Amino acid sequence: MDFDFSEEQVMLRRTVRGFVDKEIMPYIGEWDANGKFDPNLLKKLADLGLMGVCIPEKYGGSGMDYNSLAIVCEELERGDTAFRTAVSVHTGLNSMTLLQWGTDEQKQRYLVPQAKGEKIGGFGLTEPGAGSDVAALQTTARQDGDAYVLTGQKTWISLCDSADYFLVFAYTDKSKKHHGISAFIVERTMTGFSSKGIKGKLGIRAGNTGELFFDQVRVPKENLVGAEGDGFKIAMAALDNGRFTVAAGACGQIMACLEASVDYCHERHTFGKEIGRHQLVQQMIANMETGLQMSRLLVYRAGEMKNQGVRNTRETSLAKWQACNFANQAADDAVQIHGAYGYSNEYPVERYLRNSKAPVIYEGTREIHTIMQAEYVLGYRKDKPLKQTLPAWQFKS
């Protein structure tokens, strides 16, 4: 097993870190305080080839592997969760799903401009009454001539006001329960589509999150992804990629907490010495380092399985579950190390704590992943090959 990064990956990390230090770090406090999402950052990421980092070159991407995507997500979340989230949704949930399930025509029309960053992709699964229980969704798609008519609502959708295209899930046959869910590409400009941002979030305030509304939206038949009834399988395949990017981002958040805490440990003195000399502070620092290293091992293991085209739902779930828990704990400890200053926005750790809560909830709550892991061990859950899977990659093809 090779734990070394390639020269290309080392350069990639250096590039993304430099971008974060220059384009995000100086402004993120203000963006977070004002609840402002700057879509121009996505254009700048596209200029670096980071909006299609692991999409093959023939579809407009950079042709790198999954662990390169993990590096991008890790370094972006070191800056702020909002920008990692944007890449997770655009690349992990939308573009990678089109690569796996889309027709050649869909890939040329939608995937290529997304991989180039000319267009932004979103993902519409969660509804007011359907989160972990995907089968409870209420959005419907009724066939009418050469189109499907979508009616319903989605919520907690990242890039709700910024994405050009959305991968949307709706019932085409409710009598079949989750086997009656289908997936569609919906364009923002389609008549009857609208969106609205959500204000008052605990964290990720510099991100664009909100609701999507479908009022008799006519979607051409050719925008059906996969076959009718494939929607649930497509959504689960998408989550395998989305959860991977969330786990990688959590490593970046732990790293940010560790960097801020180490700096403060050397800066702050109590009882005549640096606070880093106190054993209980050292314990929190050691726990952060442990969480970072363990999370990275889980993430990059899952990434290598993805590179080989091996089913990795179990491993990706474990990485997402544990990395997000470690990040949440690291943020809590970082605030504790900073004491009263950690409770104010004078230091970034209060933002890290607020941001760390959402990843524990979205793309499978920690409770869902706990159940998944137990069921794997008990033999109640076994993965079957997907109807359509990505082969072992030839990334440069």
N, C-alpha and C positions, 0 to 999 in steps of 0.2 A: 504494500500500500504506500503510495507516494503522497507525502504531506506537503511537498514543496509547490509553491506557485510558479507558474511559467513567467518568463521575462515579460510577456505581453500582459499578464495579470498584474504583475508588480507595477508596470507602467500605468495600467488602468487605475489601480488604487491611488497612485500618486496624482493622476489627472483629476479624479473625482474629488480627492481630498483638497487639492488646490482650488477646485471650483467651489467647494463648500466654504473654504476659508475666505475666499474673495467675494462670492456672490450671495452667500446666505448668512454667515456668521455676523457680519456687521449690521444687518438689517432685521434679523429675525425677531429680536425683542420688540421692535416697533410693529412689525407685521402681526405678531402674536397679540400684542396689546390692543391693536385696532381691528383684529379679526379680518385681516386683509390677505387675500390670496393673489399672488402675482403670476399670472399665466405666462409672462415673458420669460420666467425661469425655465419653462418647458421648451420654449424655442431655443434657449441657450443650451439646454441639455441635448436637444436634437442636433444642434450644430456640432456637438462633440460625439454624435453617433450613439447616444445613451438611451434614446427612446425605443430603439430596436436592437438592443445590445446582443440578444441571443436569437434574433431572427436571421435566417440564412441570407446571405448577400443577394441571392437571386430574387428575394422578395423585399429588397431595400434595406435590410438590416446590416449589422456589423459582423454577423457570423461568428460570434463568440459562444462559449458554452454556458451552462447553467451556473457554474460556480463564479463565472465572470459577472453574471447578473447578481449573484449574492454579494459580491464585492461592491457593486454599484449601490445596492440597497443598504448595505451596512454603512458605507461612507455617507450616503445621503441622510440617513437617520441620525448620524452623528451631528449633522447640522440641525435637522428638525424632522419630526415624523411626517409632517404635511407633504414634504417633497418625496420622501420614500413612498408614501401612500399613492401619490400621483403615478409614479413609475410602476408600483405594484398593480394598480388597476389597469392602467393603459397597456402595460406589457404582459404582466402575469395573468390577469383575468381575461383581458380582451384579445390582444394580439396573439398570444400563445394558443388561445383556444381556436381562433380562426385558422392558425397554421395547422392545427390538428384536425379540425372538423370542417373547415370551409372548402367550398368548391374552388376550382382554379379561377373561375370568374370572380368569386367573392374575394379571393386573395389578391387578385390584381386590382380590383376596385377599392377595397377597404384596407387590406393588410399592408400593401406596399406604401400608401401614403402615411399610414400609422407608423410603420417601421422607420420611415424617413423623418417622422415628427411633423409632417405637413398637416396632418389631421390627428386629433386626440380621441382615444377610445375610452368609453365608460362601460359599466357593468350593472345591469338592473335585475337583481334577484330579490333582495329583502323588501318586505312590505310591512305596513303597520301591524298586521296580525300574523306575519310569517317571517320568522328569522331562522332559528335552529330547525323549526318544523317547516321545511321547504314545501311539503305537500299541502300546507294550509294556504298557499298563495291564492289570491282572488282574481288576478289579472287574467283576462280571457282573450283568445284570438279566434275570431269566427271567420271561416272561409267565405269569401264573396267574390265570385268570378275569378279574376286573375290576381286577387289580393287577399290578404288576411286583415281583418279589422280588429285592432287592439283596443281594449277598454280596461282601465284600471289605474293603479297607483303604485309607485315604489318609494321607499324612504331610506334614509341613511346612505344615500348614493354619493360616492366621492366623484368629484369633477362634474357635479350635476349641471352647473352653469357654464362649464368650460369645454366639455367633450363635444365632439362633432358627431360621433357615432356611438350608439349604445348596443351592447349585446343584452337583449331583454328576454325574460322567460315568462311564458303565459300558458294557460291551459287551452289546448285545442280539443280535449275530451275529458271533462271532469269525472266521468264515470270510471275511468281507468286509473284514477288517483295519480300517483307520481308518474305512472307510465303514460299519462296523457298530457304531460308537460312538453312544450316545444320551445325552441330558441329562435330568435329573430334579430336581424340587424335593423335597428331603427335610427334614422337620420334626424338630427335636430330640426331640420327644415321641413319635415313632414307635417302636413296640416293636422291640427289637433294635439300636437305635442307641446308641452310646456314644462318648465322646471322652476323650482323655488328653493333658495338656500335656507339652511337651518341656522339660527342664531342661538347664543347662550350655551354653547358646548363647554364642557369641563376642560377639554384639551383639544389639541390639533386645531387651534383657533386660526392658524395661518393657512388652513386647508379649506377647500371648497366642498362642503357637504350639504346635501339637501334632498328634495323630493322630485320625482318625475311623475307627470300626469299624462295619461293617454285617453283622449276624448275622441273615440271613433277614428283612430289613426289607421289609415290605409297603408299597409306594408306589402310591397310586391311579393309574389310567391317566390321569386328568385332570392329573396332575402331570408328565407327559411334556412337555418343552419342545421345540417344533418337532415334526418327524416322526421316526420311528425312523431311525437312520442319519445324522441331522443333527448329532450331537454334536460331531464334529471341527470342522465349520464354525462351530458355535456357540462352541466353545472358542477358536478362532482370532479370531473377532470380539470375544469378551470380552477376549482378550489385547491387542487393538488399543487398547482403552480402559484396561486395567490398566497396560500399558506406558507409556501417556501420563501417567498419574498418577505412576508411579514416576519418570519423567524430570522432571516438574515438581517432585516432592519433592527430587530430587537438586540442583536449583537452590537450594532452601532450605538444604540441607546445606552447599553451597558458601558461601552467604551467612552461615551460622552460623560456619563456619571463618574467613571473612574478618573478620567482626565481632570474634570472639575474638582473632584474631591482630593486628588493628589496635590494639585496646586494649592488648594485651601489648607491642606494639612501642613504644608511648608510655610504658608503665609501667616496662619493664626497661631498664637502662643497662649498657653494657659499654664499656670503653676510653674512658670519659669522655663518652659520648653515648648517646642512645636507640638501641636496636638497629635501629629502623626507618631509621636513617641508614646502615646497612651495606648495600652494594649487593647481596650475595647474599640477604639478607633481603628487600630490595625486589623482587628477581627472583621470589621465591616469592609475595609479595603481588600482583605484577603478573600472575603466572600464574593465581592464584585469580580475579582480576577478569576476565581474559580468558576463563577457563572459564565463569564465571557469565554473562557477556554472550553468549557463543557458544551456551551451552546454552539460555538463554532464547529466543534467536532460533529455534532448532530446535524448541523446545517450542511456542511460540506460533504458529509456522508450521503445525505439525501440528494445533494446536487450531483454527486458522481453516479448515483443510481439513475438519475434522470438522464445524465450524459450517455449512459449505456442502454437507455430505452427500457429499463426494468421498472415494473410497477412498484411505486414507492409511497402509496397512501399511508401505510402504517408509519414509515420512517419520517415522512413529512409532518404527519400529525404530532409525533413525539417531539420533533424539533420545534414546531410552532408552540406547542403547549409549554415545554420547558423553557425555551428562550424567552418567551413573553413573561412567564413567571419570574425568571431571573431578572429581567429588565425592570419589572415592577418593584421587586425587592431592592434592586440596586438604586433606583430612584428614591425610594423611601429612605434608604441608608444615607444617600447623598445629602438629602435634606437634613437628616439627623446630624451628620458630620458638620454641616454648616450652621447648625443651631438656629438661633433666631434669624440670622441672615438668610438661611435657607427657606424661610417663610415669606420672603419678599422677592420681588423681581429684580433686585439689585444683582443677584446671581442667577444663573440659568437653571439651577436644579429644581426650583419650584415648577418650572415649565416642563422639565423632564418627568416629574412626578405626575403632573396632569396628563401629559401625553401618553404615559406608560399604561394608563388604564384601558384605553380603547382597544389596543391589540389583544388584551386578555379576553375581550368580549367578541370582537368581530372575526369573521371567517372561522367560526367554531369557537364557542366559549370554552373556558378551561374545563368546565363540567362535561361538555360534549367530548372533548379530547380525552378526559379521564375515563369516560365510559368506553370510548373507542379502544383505548389501550388495554383496559381490563378485558373487553370482549375478545380482542386478539389473543391475549394470553389464555383465556378460558376456552377458546375454540368456538365461541359463538359467532365470531366475525371472520370471514375469509375473503380475501380479494380475488375477484375473477378478472381475467383479461378483459379490457375494454373492447367494444366492437371495433373501435378505430384507435390505434395507438401510434405514437411517434416511434419510428425505428431508432436504433442507435445512430446518433447524429453524424452526418458529414457536414460539419458546421461551415466549412468554406465553400460548399457547393453553391 
